[in-house]
Amino acid sequence: MRSLGPLVGAVANTFMMVYYQAETGLATRADFQEAMRALRQACD
């Protein structure tokens, strides 16, 4: 059984990026792409 730690971390980082965008409007496309890359990597 794999550890859920990396997935939980990736989900938390994605949530924070979305929250940052909602609060400031300053998140970039690169920020979103990095968050999605981390989620995909954690799911592999």
N, C-alpha and C positions, 0 to 999 in steps of 0.2 A: 504494500500500500504506500502510495506516495504521500509526502508531507503536503499539507494544505498551506503552509507558510508562504511560499512564493505566490500562490494564487491570491491569498488574502492580501498580501502586500500590493500586488498589481491592481486588485479591485480598489483598495484604499487610495492608491495613487491616482487612479482614474477618477474616482469620486472627488478627490481634492482638486484635480485639474478642471473638472466640470464646475465645481463650486467656485473656483478662482475665476473662471470665465463668466459665470453668472454675476459675481460680485464686482468684477473690475472690467470685464470685456477685453482683457489684455492677453488671454491665452492665444497662442498661435497655432496654426495648422501643424507645425512641427511638434508642439506640445501634445496635441491630440494624437498624432501619428506615433509618437514615442509611447504614450500611454497604451494605445492599441497594440503596439509591438510587444510591450511587456506582458499584456494580457494573453496574447497568442503564445508567447514563449512559455508562460506559466502553465498554459493548458496542454502543451506538448508533452 
